[in-house]
């Protein structure tokens, strides 16, 4: 036997030998003496199996037995050496998942859960381990099984304000789901008593931290705090609650809730009361008679009519209507609400909402004019709105001249013109200031008199002020330009009949109505006023 081979089995009784060499397993069958017992295939198979050899060349075994020449015959390849089970643990890049792969191709050994858990622990996996998934990886070797998952943090929620009073759409009726205005329930303003709860702050929460599979914490972002919107005539009830400090009407301005005092006129505004001027809100239980006025910084609510009088306020609500007598004048910074308007002049910064009719009046609104009650009629006069005019019927069978204009906000147009003039003045002032500063700065500073130094300081301050003014004015100009852009889409909408005698203007375009139109919308497109269906 050479140096590089060794006997796997040496049976002198059976006259055969199994040996292992570098290139395989060999069988040597010795020549038989006269009294020898010949080996057989079964004996060799048993011996190979005992030695852990599972596959061999049966033909080669038969040849070696038959020849019994004493020469070694290769009958099998060397068995691959047995390896230890391989446990692979992988951690994702973000450390939020860990997976397990067990390799057992070249081993007959079993693997215990404890051994796998030890390997997991060595890798530092300490959070989110699912033991059932570990068992699955053991039962299904070769597969990549996710067995641990991190937990994402739950970020905190921001503080929020819970209001206990109505704060939206004050000064106008509610709009129903179908887009129509609810003139039956005019709960326009919210009146509170001293001590009533107005708002409460729901505190921000810190959130809950998460963890990756290595047990490292992932911080949560705390929610953002916000101040309570405390305005005028309110006070703290609890650290996070505000209540009314006086009886009055609730208003929200500049994101602050305030209570405005209310003056109440039990009857009419006439000789017995004189004209009314008030910084808060005014409620008139009767009417405003001819020649008298009500002017308020807050809202004005009138239970009766305005008969040739003057009313000005933030929102103006006239529950009966306006009999202008060709001299009645109503002006609201935001909305005007009335049952009817007749022979009057009405201006609203936002909307004019009428339930019955507008007759022979000049009415303008920054956004919309809506006449949508049982009659819902506009007849005669000049009606202009920035975005929309909507009514049941416009004009009448007698072809009374009625002019409608949309896409133009008169107040905004006037502000735009004034702003352009003021902007030019400020730009000129800034230019002169900067030129004067340039001259002063070019002087020899060491020889400059105190008067010149003082002048340079004043001019520098003036320059900063003018630059700030310019920025504010240009920003407002940009807002107005954006509003003008929105107004290009102005509409006139008529749910019933648009009569001949009505003239419709959209921006600079004009369309006289020469025949009745039903269920229609008029709008500008491609340089002309087009007629579409009401929607």
C-alpha positions as CSV (number, residue, x, y, z in Angstrom):
1,X,0.0,0.0,0.0
2,X,1.4,3.4,-1.0
3,X,1.9,6.2,1.5
4,X,-1.1,8.1,0.2
5,X,-3.6,5.4,0.9
6,X,-4.9,3.7,3.9
7,X,-7.1,0.7,4.6
8,X,-10.7,1.3,5.3
9,X,-11.2,-2.4,6.1
10,X,-8.8,-5.4,6.1
11,X,-10.5,-8.8,6.3
12,X,-8.1,-11.6,6.2
13,X,-10.9,-14.1,6.5
14,X,-12.7,-12.9,3.5
15,X,-9.7,-12.0,1.4
16,X,-10.7,-8.5,0.4
17,X,-9.6,-5.0,1.4
18,X,-11.3,-1.6,1.1
19,X,-8.8,1.3,1.0
20,X,-9.0,5.1,0.6
21,X,-6.8,7.1,-1.7
22,X,-6.7,10.8,-2.7
23,X,-8.8,10.1,-5.8
24,X,-11.4,7.7,-4.3
25,X,-12.3,4.4,-2.6
26,X,-10.6,1.2,-3.9
27,X,-11.5,-2.5,-3.5
28,X,-8.8,-5.2,-3.6
29,X,-9.9,-8.9,-3.8
30,X,-7.1,-11.3,-3.2
31,X,-6.6,-14.5,-5.0
32,X,-8.2,-17.4,-3.1
33,X,-6.2,-20.3,-1.7
34,X,-7.7,-23.8,-2.1
35,X,-9.4,-23.7,1.3
36,X,-10.4,-20.0,1.3
37,X,-13.9,-18.7,1.6
38,X,-14.6,-16.3,-1.4
39,X,-16.1,-12.9,-0.5
40,X,-19.4,-12.0,-2.0
41,X,-21.2,-8.8,-3.0
42,X,-23.3,-8.7,0.1
43,X,-20.3,-8.7,2.4
44,X,-18.7,-5.9,0.6
45,X,-22.0,-3.8,0.5
46,X,-22.3,-4.2,4.3
47,X,-18.7,-3.2,4.9
48,X,-19.0,-0.1,2.6
49,X,-22.2,1.0,4.4
50,X,-20.6,0.5,7.8
51,X,-17.8,2.8,6.7
52,X,-20.3,5.6,5.8
53,X,-20.0,5.1,2.0
54,X,-23.4,5.5,0.5
55,X,-22.8,5.4,-3.3
56,X,-20.5,3.0,-5.2
57,X,-20.0,1.4,-8.6
58,X,-21.7,-2.0,-8.4
59,X,-20.3,-3.1,-11.7
60,X,-16.8,-2.4,-10.6
61,X,-17.4,-4.4,-7.4
62,X,-18.6,-7.4,-9.5
63,X,-15.5,-7.1,-11.8
64,X,-13.1,-7.0,-8.8
65,X,-14.8,-10.1,-7.2
66,X,-14.8,-12.0,-10.5
67,X,-11.1,-11.3,-11.2
68,X,-9.8,-11.6,-7.6
69,X,-6.5,-10.5,-9.0
70,X,-5.2,-8.7,-5.9
71,X,-5.2,-5.4,-7.9
72,X,-7.0,-2.4,-6.4
73,X,-10.1,-1.4,-8.3
74,X,-11.8,2.1,-7.9
75,X,-15.4,1.6,-6.9
76,X,-16.5,5.0,-5.4
77,X,-15.6,8.6,-5.0
78,X,-14.4,9.9,-1.7
79,X,-17.4,11.0,0.4
80,X,-17.6,14.8,1.0
81,X,-16.4,15.6,4.4
82,X,-19.3,16.5,6.8
83,X,-19.6,20.1,7.8
84,X,-21.1,21.9,10.7
85,X,-24.6,23.5,10.2
86,X,-24.2,27.1,9.1
87,X,-26.3,29.8,10.7
88,X,-26.4,33.1,8.9
89,X,-28.0,36.2,10.4
90,X,-28.6,39.3,8.3
91,X,-29.6,42.8,9.5
92,X,-31.1,45.3,7.0
93,X,-29.4,48.5,6.2
94,X,-31.9,50.5,8.2
95,X,-31.6,48.0,11.1
96,X,-35.4,47.6,11.1
97,X,-35.4,43.9,10.0
98,X,-33.3,40.8,10.7
99,X,-33.5,37.6,8.7
100,X,-32.2,34.1,9.3
101,X,-30.9,31.4,6.9
102,X,-29.7,28.0,8.1
103,X,-27.5,25.9,5.7
104,X,-27.5,22.1,6.4
105,X,-26.5,20.6,3.0
106,X,-23.4,18.6,4.1
107,X,-24.4,17.4,7.5
108,X,-26.6,14.9,9.2
109,X,-26.5,16.8,12.4
110,X,-29.7,18.3,13.8
111,X,-29.6,21.9,15.0
112,X,-31.2,23.2,18.2
113,X,-33.2,26.3,18.8
114,X,-30.9,27.3,21.6
115,X,-27.9,27.2,19.3
116,X,-29.7,29.5,16.8
117,X,-30.7,31.9,19.6
118,X,-27.1,32.1,20.7
119,X,-26.0,33.1,17.2
120,X,-28.8,35.7,17.1
121,X,-27.7,37.1,20.4
122,X,-24.1,37.3,19.1
123,X,-25.3,39.5,16.3
124,X,-26.8,41.9,18.8
125,X,-30.5,41.3,17.8
126,X,-32.4,42.2,20.9
127,X,-35.8,43.6,19.8
128,X,-38.9,42.4,17.9
129,X,-37.8,38.7,17.7
130,X,-40.6,36.3,16.6
131,X,-39.7,32.8,18.0
132,X,-42.1,31.1,15.6
133,X,-40.2,32.5,12.7
134,X,-37.0,31.2,14.2
135,X,-38.5,27.7,14.4
136,X,-39.7,28.1,10.8
137,X,-36.1,28.9,9.7
138,X,-34.9,25.7,11.4
139,X,-37.6,23.6,9.8
140,X,-37.0,25.1,6.4
141,X,-33.2,25.2,5.9
142,X,-31.9,27.2,2.9
143,X,-34.7,29.8,3.0
144,X,-34.2,33.4,4.1
145,X,-36.8,34.0,6.9
146,X,-37.4,37.4,8.5
147,X,-37.6,36.7,12.2
148,X,-37.3,40.2,13.8
149,X,-38.8,43.6,13.0
150,X,-38.2,47.0,14.6
151,X,-41.0,49.3,15.6
152,X,-41.3,52.7,14.0
153,X,-41.8,55.7,16.3
154,X,-45.3,57.2,16.7
155,X,-44.8,60.9,16.2
156,X,-46.7,63.2,18.5
157,X,-49.8,65.0,17.3
158,X,-49.9,68.8,17.2
159,X,-51.9,70.9,19.6
160,X,-55.3,71.9,18.3
161,X,-58.0,74.3,19.3
162,X,-61.5,73.0,20.0
163,X,-64.1,75.7,19.7
164,X,-67.3,75.7,21.7
165,X,-68.9,78.4,19.6
166,X,-69.5,78.9,15.9
167,X,-66.5,80.7,14.3
168,X,-66.9,80.1,10.6
169,X,-69.0,81.9,8.0
170,X,-70.3,84.5,10.5
171,X,-72.3,87.2,8.7
172,X,-73.7,84.9,6.0
173,X,-76.3,82.1,6.0
174,X,-75.2,78.5,5.8
175,X,-74.7,77.0,2.3
176,X,-76.5,73.7,1.9
177,X,-75.0,70.6,0.2
178,X,-76.7,71.4,-3.1
179,X,-75.0,74.8,-3.2
180,X,-78.2,76.8,-2.3
181,X,-78.2,79.3,0.5
182,X,-80.3,78.5,3.6
183,X,-82.3,81.7,4.2
184,X,-84.8,80.0,6.6
185,X,-82.2,79.5,9.4
186,X,-80.3,82.8,9.7
187,X,-78.3,82.0,12.8
188,X,-75.6,84.4,11.5
189,X,-74.0,85.6,14.7
190,X,-73.0,83.9,18.0
191,X,-73.9,85.7,21.2
192,X,-72.4,84.6,24.5
193,X,-72.8,85.5,28.1
194,X,-70.0,86.4,30.5
195,X,-68.2,83.2,31.7
196,X,-69.2,81.1,28.6
197,X,-66.5,78.7,27.5
198,X,-65.2,79.7,24.1
199,X,-62.3,77.5,23.2
200,X,-60.0,74.8,24.6
201,X,-56.5,73.8,23.6
202,X,-55.9,70.0,23.2
203,X,-52.3,69.7,24.2
204,X,-49.7,68.4,21.9
205,X,-48.5,64.8,22.6
206,X,-44.8,63.8,22.9
207,X,-45.2,60.6,20.8
208,X,-43.8,57.2,21.4
209,X,-40.2,56.2,20.6
210,X,-39.6,53.2,18.4
211,X,-36.7,50.7,18.3
212,X,-34.7,48.9,15.7
213,X,-33.9,45.2,15.9
214,X,-30.6,46.0,17.8
215,X,-32.7,47.5,20.6
216,X,-31.5,51.0,19.7
217,X,-34.2,53.6,20.4
218,X,-35.7,55.7,17.5
219,X,-36.8,59.0,18.9
220,X,-40.3,60.3,18.2
221,X,-41.0,63.8,17.0
222,X,-43.0,65.7,19.6
223,X,-46.2,67.5,18.4
224,X,-46.0,71.3,17.9
225,X,-47.5,73.5,20.5
226,X,-49.7,76.4,19.6
227,X,-51.0,79.3,21.7
228,X,-54.6,79.7,22.7
229,X,-56.2,82.3,20.4
230,X,-57.1,84.7,23.1
231,X,-58.5,88.0,21.9
232,X,-60.3,91.0,23.3
233,X,-62.7,90.6,26.3
234,X,-61.7,87.0,27.0
235,X,-59.9,85.4,30.0
236,X,-58.5,82.1,31.0
237,X,-60.8,79.7,32.8
238,X,-58.2,76.9,33.1
239,X,-54.6,77.0,31.7
240,X,-55.9,75.6,28.4
241,X,-59.4,77.2,28.3
242,X,-60.6,80.6,27.5
243,X,-64.0,82.1,28.3
244,X,-66.0,85.3,27.6
245,X,-65.1,88.1,30.0
246,X,-68.2,90.1,28.9
247,X,-71.5,89.4,27.3
248,X,-71.4,90.1,23.6
249,X,-70.9,88.7,20.1
250,X,-68.1,86.3,19.2
251,X,-65.8,87.3,16.4
252,X,-62.6,85.7,15.1
253,X,-60.0,88.1,13.6
254,X,-56.4,87.5,12.9
255,X,-56.8,83.9,14.3
256,X,-57.9,85.3,17.7
257,X,-61.3,84.8,19.3
258,X,-62.8,87.9,20.8
259,X,-66.1,89.0,22.3
260,X,-67.3,92.3,21.0
261,X,-69.8,94.4,23.1
262,X,-73.3,94.7,21.6
263,X,-75.5,97.7,21.7
264,X,-79.2,96.9,21.4
265,X,-81.9,99.3,20.2
266,X,-85.2,98.1,21.4
267,X,-87.3,99.8,18.7
268,X,-86.6,102.0,15.6
269,X,-83.6,104.2,14.9
270,X,-85.4,107.5,14.5
271,X,-85.7,110.8,16.3
272,X,-86.0,109.0,19.6
273,X,-82.5,107.5,19.3
274,X,-80.7,109.7,16.8
275,X,-78.0,108.3,14.6
276,X,-76.0,105.4,16.0
277,X,-72.2,105.0,15.9
278,X,-70.5,102.2,17.9
279,X,-67.2,100.5,17.9
280,X,-68.8,97.1,18.6
281,X,-71.9,95.3,17.2
282,X,-75.3,96.9,16.9
283,X,-78.7,95.1,17.1
284,X,-81.8,97.0,16.1
285,X,-85.1,95.3,17.0
286,X,-87.1,97.7,14.8
287,X,-86.2,99.5,11.6
288,X,-83.9,102.3,10.5
289,X,-86.1,105.2,9.4
290,X,-85.5,107.6,6.5
291,X,-82.6,110.0,7.1
292,X,-81.1,108.1,10.0
293,X,-77.9,106.0,10.1
294,X,-76.3,103.1,11.9
295,X,-72.5,102.8,11.7
296,X,-70.5,100.1,13.5
297,X,-67.1,98.7,13.5
298,X,-68.6,95.3,14.2
299,X,-71.8,93.6,12.8
300,X,-75.1,95.2,12.3
301,X,-78.4,93.2,12.6
302,X,-81.7,94.8,11.9
303,X,-85.0,93.0,12.5
304,X,-87.1,95.3,10.4
305,X,-86.4,97.4,7.3
306,X,-84.0,100.1,6.3
307,X,-86.2,102.8,4.8
308,X,-84.0,105.3,3.1
309,X,-81.4,105.2,5.8
310,X,-77.7,104.5,5.9
311,X,-76.1,101.4,7.5
312,X,-72.4,100.5,7.6
313,X,-70.7,97.6,9.4
314,X,-68.5,94.5,9.1
315,X,-71.5,92.3,8.2
316,X,-75.0,93.8,7.7
317,X,-78.1,91.6,8.2
318,X,-81.5,93.2,7.4
319,X,-84.0,90.5,8.2
320,X,-86.9,92.2,6.4
321,X,-85.4,94.2,3.6
322,X,-84.1,97.5,2.2
323,X,-86.6,100.1,0.9
324,X,-84.0,102.6,-0.4
325,X,-86.3,105.3,-1.7
326,X,-83.5,106.2,-4.1
327,X,-81.3,107.3,-1.1
328,X,-80.8,104.2,1.0
329,X,-77.2,103.2,1.3
330,X,-75.8,100.0,2.8
331,X,-72.0,99.2,3.0
332,X,-70.4,96.1,4.6
333,X,-66.8,95.1,4.8
334,X,-67.8,91.5,4.3
335,X,-71.4,90.4,3.7
336,X,-74.9,91.9,3.3
337,X,-77.9,89.7,3.9
338,X,-81.5,90.9,3.2
339,X,-84.9,89.6,2.2
340,X,-85.2,92.2,-0.6
341,X,-83.4,95.3,-1.9
342,X,-85.4,98.0,-3.6
343,X,-84.2,101.4,-5.0
344,X,-81.0,101.3,-2.9
345,X,-77.2,101.3,-3.2
346,X,-75.5,98.3,-1.6
347,X,-71.8,97.5,-1.5
348,X,-70.3,94.4,0.1
349,X,-66.6,93.4,0.2
350,X,-67.5,89.7,-0.1
351,X,-71.1,88.7,-0.8
352,X,-74.6,90.0,-1.1
353,X,-77.2,87.4,-0.3
354,X,-80.9,88.1,-1.0
355,X,-83.8,85.7,-0.6
356,X,-86.5,87.4,-2.7
357,X,-85.8,90.3,-5.1
358,X,-83.4,93.0,-6.1
359,X,-85.4,95.8,-7.8
360,X,-83.9,98.9,-9.5
361,X,-80.8,99.1,-7.3
362,X,-77.1,99.5,-7.6
363,X,-75.5,96.4,-5.9
364,X,-71.9,95.4,-5.9
365,X,-70.0,92.6,-4.2
366,X,-66.3,91.6,-4.2
367,X,-67.2,88.0,-4.9
368,X,-70.8,86.9,-5.3
369,X,-74.4,88.2,-5.5
370,X,-76.9,85.5,-4.9
371,X,-80.7,85.9,-5.1
372,X,-82.2,82.4,-4.5
373,X,-85.4,82.4,-2.5
374,X,-88.9,81.6,-3.7
375,X,-88.9,84.4,-6.3
376,X,-85.1,84.9,-6.6
377,X,-85.5,87.8,-9.1
378,X,-83.2,90.7,-10.2
379,X,-85.0,93.4,-12.2
380,X,-83.6,96.8,-13.2
381,X,-80.5,98.6,-12.0
382,X,-76.8,97.8,-12.2
383,X,-75.5,94.6,-10.5
384,X,-71.7,93.9,-10.4
385,X,-69.7,91.1,-8.7
386,X,-66.2,89.9,-8.9
387,X,-66.9,86.2,-9.4
388,X,-70.6,85.3,-9.8
389,X,-74.2,86.6,-10.1
390,X,-76.8,83.9,-9.5
391,X,-80.6,84.2,-9.5
392,X,-83.8,82.4,-10.4
393,X,-85.0,85.1,-12.8
394,X,-83.2,88.2,-14.3
395,X,-85.1,91.0,-16.1
396,X,-88.8,90.7,-16.8
397,X,-91.3,90.4,-19.7
398,X,-91.4,94.2,-20.1
399,X,-87.6,94.2,-21.0
400,X,-86.7,96.6,-18.1
401,X,-83.1,97.6,-18.7
402,X,-80.9,95.6,-16.3
403,X,-77.1,95.5,-16.4
404,X,-75.0,92.7,-15.0
405,X,-71.3,92.8,-14.7
406,X,-68.9,90.0,-13.5
407,X,-65.2,89.6,-13.5
408,X,-64.7,93.1,-12.0
409,X,-64.4,94.0,-8.3
410,X,-64.9,97.8,-8.1
411,X,-63.3,98.1,-4.7
412,X,-60.3,96.0,-5.7
413,X,-60.0,98.0,-9.0
414,X,-60.0,101.3,-7.0
415,X,-57.4,99.9,-4.6
416,X,-55.2,98.7,-7.4
417,X,-55.2,102.2,-9.0
418,X,-54.4,103.9,-5.7
419,X,-51.7,101.4,-4.9
420,X,-50.1,102.0,-8.3
421,X,-49.9,105.7,-7.6
422,X,-48.6,105.2,-4.0
423,X,-46.0,102.7,-5.3
424,X,-44.7,105.2,-7.8
425,X,-44.3,107.8,-5.0
426,X,-42.5,105.4,-2.7
427,X,-40.2,104.3,-5.5
428,X,-39.4,108.0,-6.3
429,X,-38.7,108.7,-2.6
430,X,-36.4,105.7,-2.4
431,X,-34.5,106.7,-5.5
432,X,-33.9,110.2,-4.2
433,X,-32.9,108.8,-0.7
434,X,-30.4,106.4,-2.2
435,X,-28.9,109.1,-4.5
436,X,-28.4,111.4,-1.5
437,X,-26.8,108.6,0.5
438,X,-24.4,107.8,-2.3
439,X,-23.3,111.5,-2.4
440,X,-22.8,111.5,1.4
441,X,-20.9,108.2,1.4
442,X,-18.5,109.5,-1.2
443,X,-17.4,112.3,1.1
444,X,-14.3,112.1,3.3
445,X,-15.7,110.6,6.5
446,X,-13.0,112.1,8.6
447,X,-14.0,115.7,7.6
448,X,-17.8,115.1,7.6
449,X,-19.6,117.6,9.9
450,X,-22.0,116.4,12.6
451,X,-25.0,117.8,10.5
452,X,-24.0,115.6,7.6
453,X,-23.5,112.5,9.8
454,X,-27.0,113.1,11.3
455,X,-28.4,113.5,7.8
456,X,-26.8,110.2,6.7
457,X,-28.2,108.4,9.7
458,X,-31.7,109.7,9.0
459,X,-31.5,108.9,5.3
460,X,-30.3,105.3,6.2
461,X,-33.3,104.8,8.5
462,X,-35.6,106.3,5.8
463,X,-34.1,103.9,3.2
464,X,-34.9,100.8,5.4
465,X,-38.4,102.1,6.0
466,X,-39.1,102.7,2.3
467,X,-37.7,99.3,1.3
468,X,-40.1,97.7,3.8
469,X,-43.0,99.7,2.5
470,X,-42.2,98.7,-1.1
471,X,-42.1,95.0,-0.1
472,X,-45.5,95.2,1.5
473,X,-47.1,97.2,-1.3
474,X,-45.7,94.9,-4.0
475,X,-46.9,91.9,-2.1
476,X,-50.4,93.4,-2.0
477,X,-50.2,94.2,-5.7
478,X,-49.4,90.6,-6.4
479,X,-52.4,89.5,-4.3
480,X,-54.7,91.8,-6.3
481,X,-53.3,90.5,-9.6
482,X,-54.0,87.0,-8.5
483,X,-57.6,88.0,-7.5
484,X,-58.0,89.7,-11.0
485,X,-56.8,86.4,-12.5
486,X,-59.5,84.5,-10.6
487,X,-62.2,86.9,-11.8
488,X,-61.5,86.0,-15.4
489,X,-63.7,83.1,-14.8
490,X,-66.7,85.2,-13.8
491,X,-70.2,83.7,-14.3
492,X,-73.8,84.8,-14.6
493,X,-76.1,81.9,-13.7
494,X,-79.9,81.9,-14.1
495,X,-81.9,78.9,-12.9
496,X,-85.2,80.0,-14.5
497,X,-85.4,82.7,-17.2
498,X,-83.0,85.4,-18.4
499,X,-85.2,88.0,-20.2
500,X,-84.5,90.3,-23.2
501,X,-83.5,93.8,-22.1
502,X,-80.7,92.5,-19.9
503,X,-77.1,93.4,-20.7
504,X,-74.4,91.0,-19.5
505,X,-70.7,92.1,-19.2
506,X,-67.9,89.7,-18.4
507,X,-64.7,91.7,-18.0
508,X,-64.5,93.9,-21.1
509,X,-66.9,91.8,-23.1
510,X,-70.6,92.8,-23.6
511,X,-73.6,90.7,-24.6
512,X,-77.1,92.2,-24.9
513,X,-79.8,89.5,-24.4
514,X,-82.3,89.7,-27.3
515,X,-84.3,86.5,-26.7
516,X,-85.3,84.6,-23.5
517,X,-82.8,82.1,-22.2
518,X,-83.6,79.3,-19.7
519,X,-81.5,77.4,-17.3
520,X,-78.4,79.1,-18.4
521,X,-74.8,80.1,-17.5
522,X,-73.0,83.0,-19.3
523,X,-69.2,83.1,-19.3
524,X,-66.2,84.4,-21.3
525,X,-64.2,82.1,-23.5
526,X,-62.1,82.7,-26.7
527,X,-62.8,86.4,-26.6
528,X,-66.6,86.2,-26.5
529,X,-69.4,85.6,-24.0
530,X,-70.8,82.1,-24.4
531,X,-74.0,80.6,-23.2
532,X,-74.0,77.2,-21.5
533,X,-76.3,75.2,-19.2
534,X,-77.0,76.2,-15.6
535,X,-74.8,74.3,-13.2
